[in-house]
Amino acid sequence: MHALRGKVGRMRQEVSSERVGVLLALFAALGFSLKAIFVKLAYAWPVGAVTLIALRMLLSLPVFAWVGWKSGKRAPALSGRDKWMLALLGLLGYYGSTLLDFVGLQYISAGLERLILYTYPTFTVLIAVIVFKKRLSGREMLSILLSYAGIAFAFAHDLNMGGQGHAVWIGAGLVLASSLCYALYLTGSAPMIARLGSARFTALCMLVSTLGVLLHFAVSQPLTALILPWQVYALGVAMAVFSTVLPVFMLSVAIRRIGASRTVLIGAIGPMGTIFFGWWWLKEAISLHQMIGAALVLAGVLLVSLEGRPGGGKK
C-alpha cells in the first residue's frame, strides 16, 4: 500500500510538472508574440529602431547581468574560443537579428512580421544541408515549401492593404534576413549551451548583444534621442519584461519540463497571437489570405520541428 501511494504521488507530481511546463510554454509564446505589437505601438511616436532596441536591452540588462553573475560564480572560466563564440553569437542572434526585425516592422504589418520570423526552423534545416552536407528529406522539403507558400499568401495580404508595394518588399526582406540570423545563432548555440548551460549562455549572449546595441546607438544617435514621451518608455518596459526577460526564462523551464518538441508545438500559437493582437490593438485587418498563410507557415514549421518524435515529431 505504501509503495502504491508513493507511485500515485510521483504520478501526480509528474502531471503537475507537465501542466506547469505547458502553461509556461504558452505564456512564453504569447509574450514573444507581443513584441511586434509593442514595437508598432511605439512607432506612433518619433522613435527610431536603434533607440527602441537600446531601450529594450537597457531595461533587460540588470536581470541578465544578475543571471550571468549568479550562474558563473562556480562555473569554470571561459576559454578564448568560448569568448569569441559568445561574441559572434550574441551579436548575430540578439543584436543583428533584432535590429533587422525592428527596422522591418517599420514597413510591414505585425502579423506578416511574425509569420516570416517564424520560418527560422526551416532555415536551420537549410543551414544543415549547406554547411554540414545533411541530406534533405522529403518531409523537410515539404516543410520549406509550405512555409514559403504561407509567407506568399500573407505577403499578398499586405500588398493589398493599400500601402506601398515597395515598402512591403523591403520590410519582408529585412525580417527574412532577421530570421536567417536567428537560425544561424541557434545552429551555433547548441554546442555552447552544452558547455556552459542554458542560463549562463543566454545571459552572456544578452550582455554581448546589449554592448553591441549601445555602441551602435552611441555612434549613430545623439543622447537627445533618449528624450522621449513617457508612453515610449512604458512600452519599452513592457517589451523588456513581457517580451524579453520573462519569455526567455519561461521557455527555458518549459523545455526542461516537457521537452523541446512539445514546447515548439505549443509555440506555434505565437503567430496567431500576433495576428489577433494586431487586429485588437493595432486595428490591422485580418483577411482570408492571411489566415491561409498562417496555417501554411505553421504546418511547415511543425513538420520540421516535430520530425523524429515518436507518433509525430522555440528568440
VOGU-3710 file (C-alpha; in Angstrom, 3 decimals, decimal comma):
1> mhalrgkvgr> 0,000/0,000/0,000  2,839/2,364/0,881  4,511/1,653/-2,492  1,221/2,312/-4,310  0,762/5,634/-2,539  4,320/6,592/-3,433  3,702/5,733/-7,086  0,455/7,762/-7,151  2,282/10,678/-5,536  5,033/10,576/-8,136
11> mrqevsserv> 2,457/10,442/-10,953  0,647/13,481/-9,533  3,941/15,312/-9,259  4,793/14,495/-12,888  1,360/15,634/-14,096  1,677/18,855/-12,098  5,154/19,494/-13,506  3,882/18,841/-17,026  0,983/21,263/-16,585  3,376/23,945/-15,380
21> gvllalfaal> 5,594/23,296/-18,418  2,649/23,588/-20,815  1,488/26,846/-19,217  4,994/28,313/-19,294  5,408/27,383/-22,979  2,050/29,002/-23,749  2,855/32,219/-21,844  6,314/32,382/-23,439  4,809/32,103/-26,934  2,260/34,827/-26,175
31> gfslkaifvk> 4,975/37,033/-24,672  7,149/36,745/-27,771  4,096/37,378/-29,970  3,509/40,717/-28,211  6,935/42,088/-29,153  5,851/43,189/-32,626  2,752/44,832/-31,136  4,794/46,867/-28,656  7,171/47,951/-31,429  4,354/49,014/-33,764
41> layawpvgav> 2,669/50,929/-30,923  5,946/52,720/-30,106  6,356/53,795/-33,739  3,294/56,016/-33,274  5,799/58,423/-31,656  9,003/59,769/-33,272  11,362/56,996/-32,173  13,833/55,106/-34,354  14,546/51,391/-34,401  18,032/51,722/-32,861
51> tlialrmlls> 16,749/53,868/-29,971  13,898/51,441/-29,318  16,237/48,436/-29,266  18,595/50,306/-26,921  15,695/50,917/-24,527  14,666/47,259/-24,640  18,184/45,988/-23,962  18,998/48,547/-21,265  15,845/47,718/-19,351  16,559/43,975/-19,648
61> lpvfawvgwk> 20,241/44,341/-18,739  20,018/44,153/-14,908  18,253/40,781/-14,978  20,620/39,165/-17,460  23,669/40,641/-15,703  22,483/39,121/-12,414  21,791/35,728/-14,022  25,174/35,772/-15,758  26,964/36,596/-12,499  24,964/34,041/-10,490
71> sgkrapalsg> 25,390/31,191/-12,990  29,089/31,889/-13,473  30,110/32,061/-9,793  31,119/28,409/-9,522  31,433/27,678/-13,233  34,783/27,112/-14,945  36,428/30,103/-16,581  35,609/30,813/-20,220  38,211/29,753/-22,759  39,360/32,074/-25,528
81> rdkwmlallg> 37,241/30,136/-28,028  34,203/30,415/-25,752  34,596/34,188/-25,628  34,853/34,507/-29,404  31,829/32,282/-29,941  29,774/34,208/-27,370  30,715/37,473/-29,069  29,790/36,159/-32,508  26,526/34,514/-31,441  25,474/37,402/-29,204
91> llgyygstll> 25,940/39,938/-31,999  24,293/37,677/-34,542  21,299/36,461/-32,545  20,210/39,292/-30,276  21,774/42,296/-31,993  21,735/41,701/-35,741  18,512/39,707/-35,778  16,674/42,199/-33,545  17,891/45,234/-35,479  16,743/43,806/-38,818
101> dfvglqyisa> 13,414/42,820/-37,274  12,703/46,230/-35,721  13,589/48,083/-38,911  11,461/45,684/-40,958  8,468/46,385/-38,720  8,513/49,976/-39,946  7,322/48,686/-43,336  5,052/45,686/-42,784  2,222/44,544/-40,516  2,902/42,810/-37,211
111> glerlilyty> 1,141/39,666/-38,482  3,350/39,322/-41,567  6,461/40,013/-39,474  5,691/37,174/-37,069  4,948/34,697/-39,868  8,214/35,475/-41,658  10,212/35,406/-38,422  8,727/32,031/-37,508  10,380/30,375/-40,522  13,679/30,096/-38,642
121> ptftvliavi> 13,308/26,289/-38,176  13,280/25,830/-41,962  16,398/27,995/-42,206  18,150/25,777/-39,655  17,387/22,813/-41,926  18,829/24,611/-44,959  21,952/25,581/-42,990  22,459/21,943/-42,012  22,156/20,962/-45,703  24,567/23,639/-46,966
131> vfkkrlsgre> 27,137/23,702/-44,154  27,030/20,177/-42,757  26,099/18,399/-46,018  22,988/16,900/-44,436  20,606/15,266/-46,909  17,253/17,000/-47,288  14,374/14,610/-46,570  11,015/14,698/-48,299  9,413/15,854/-45,056  11,846/18,771/-44,808
141> mlsillsyag> 11,303/19,768/-48,432  7,541/19,802/-47,871  8,044/21,876/-44,716  10,032/24,508/-46,608  7,511/24,648/-49,459  4,579/25,033/-47,044  6,335/27,751/-45,036  7,198/29,920/-48,000  3,845/29,361/-49,675  2,300/30,657/-46,444
151> iafafahdln> 4,520/33,733/-46,491  3,441/34,373/-50,095  -0,226/34,361/-49,032  0,407/36,692/-46,086  2,608/38,869/-48,314  -0,280/39,234/-50,754  -2,446/40,408/-47,835  -0,026/43,240/-47,012  0,312/44,232/-50,682  -3,470/44,524/-50,929
161> mggqghavwi> -3,770/46,722/-47,842  -3,290/49,877/-49,897  0,278/50,505/-48,747  3,307/50,909/-50,965  4,328/47,607/-52,504  7,991/48,667/-52,490  7,886/49,187/-48,710  6,363/45,741/-48,165  9,168/44,149/-50,191  11,800/45,988/-48,121
171> gaglvlassl> 10,180/45,093/-44,799  9,688/41,441/-45,717  13,295/41,178/-46,893  14,630/42,669/-43,656  12,560/40,362/-41,446  13,550/37,352/-43,571  17,200/38,315/-43,018  16,408/38,565/-39,289  15,015/35,028/-39,346  18,189/33,801/-41,072
181> cyalyltgsa> 20,375/35,491/-38,438  18,385/33,826/-35,669  18,681/30,432/-37,370  22,474/30,870/-37,598  22,509/31,792/-33,911  20,537/28,665/-32,992  22,785/26,456/-35,105  25,904/27,707/-33,350  24,367/27,885/-29,869  23,712/24,155/-29,354
191> pmiarlgsar> 27,328/23,146/-28,544  27,802/26,292/-26,434  24,695/25,556/-24,356  26,014/22,027/-23,776  29,275/23,512/-22,487  28,009/26,474/-20,468  24,392/25,651/-19,597  21,336/27,434/-20,982  21,014/30,143/-18,306  24,672/31,197/-18,385
201> ftalcmlvst> 24,867/31,076/-22,182  21,667/33,110/-22,664  22,679/35,722/-20,101  26,174/36,176/-21,561  24,815/36,406/-25,105  22,358/39,066/-23,985  25,184/41,043/-22,362  27,224/40,922/-25,590  24,178/41,954/-27,567  23,445/44,849/-25,212
211> lgvllhfavs> 27,008/46,105/-25,631  26,629/45,926/-29,429  23,317/47,788/-29,332  24,676/50,519/-27,053  27,778/51,013/-29,226  25,527/51,243/-32,294  23,360/53,799/-30,515  26,389/55,819/-29,358  27,853/56,191/-32,867  24,563/56,736/-34,710
221> qpltalilpw> 22,283/58,671/-32,363  22,629/61,770/-30,177  21,854/61,422/-26,487  18,842/63,658/-27,048  17,275/60,703/-28,901  16,504/59,320/-25,439  14,261/62,276/-24,677  11,024/60,502/-25,454  7,388/60,589/-24,341  6,593/58,561/-21,244
231> qvyalgvama> 4,430/56,271/-23,403  7,518/55,060/-25,301  9,303/54,287/-22,029  6,224/52,434/-20,786  6,201/50,344/-23,963  9,951/49,762/-23,563  9,396/48,424/-20,046  6,555/46,196/-21,277  8,763/44,889/-24,090  11,678/44,207/-21,741
241> vfstvlpvfm> 9,554/42,427/-19,121  6,855/40,627/-21,111  8,602/40,043/-24,466  12,218/39,551/-23,394  13,069/38,568/-19,813  10,007/36,531/-18,774  9,517/34,548/-22,008  13,243/33,743/-22,313  13,306/32,068/-18,906  9,800/30,586/-19,164
251> lsvairriga> 10,840/28,953/-22,431  13,953/27,502/-20,821  11,949/25,979/-17,937  9,254/24,703/-20,328  11,835/22,876/-22,443  13,264/21,272/-19,313  9,808/20,104/-18,128  8,070/18,996/-21,339  10,843/18,776/-23,941  11,773/20,879/-26,963
261> srtvligaig> 9,319/19,240/-29,373  6,227/19,892/-27,269  7,434/23,401/-26,499  7,757/24,140/-30,219  4,304/22,682/-30,817  2,757/24,986/-28,207  4,838/27,899/-29,518  3,013/27,589/-32,832  0,303/29,729/-31,272  2,709/32,693/-31,428
271> pmgtiffgww> 1,999/33,904/-34,994  -1,737/33,521/-34,423  -1,366/35,535/-31,226  0,389/38,341/-33,107  -2,318/38,394/-35,784  -5,024/38,551/-33,103  -3,287/41,262/-31,044  -2,566/43,199/-34,241  -6,279/43,149/-35,060  -7,244/44,073/-31,485
281> wlkeaislhq> -4,706/46,777/-30,619  -3,378/47,989/-33,993  -6,624/47,642/-35,969  -4,808/45,534/-38,581  -7,300/43,816/-40,849  -7,439/40,013/-40,953  -8,047/38,554/-44,402  -8,547/35,065/-45,790  -5,097/35,352/-47,434  -3,522/35,998/-44,038
291> migaalvlag> -5,271/33,098/-42,320  -4,339/30,670/-45,123  -0,772/31,953/-44,946  -0,646/31,477/-41,181  -1,969/27,919/-41,457  0,605/27,006/-44,131  3,537/28,510/-42,226  2,550/26,756/-39,010  2,091/23,452/-40,830  5,555/23,784/-42,346
301> vllvslegrp> 7,192/24,710/-39,041  5,515/21,839/-37,193  6,541/19,347/-39,865  10,218/20,152/-39,454  10,074/20,795/-35,691  8,347/17,514/-34,819  10,427/15,322/-37,101  11,820/12,338/-35,313  9,318/12,394/-32,471  7,526/9,085/-31,931
311> gggkk> 3,967/9,420/-33,102  4,630/12,838/-34,566  7,539/14,956/-34,044  11,318/27,966/-29,991  14,225/34,434/-29,513
//
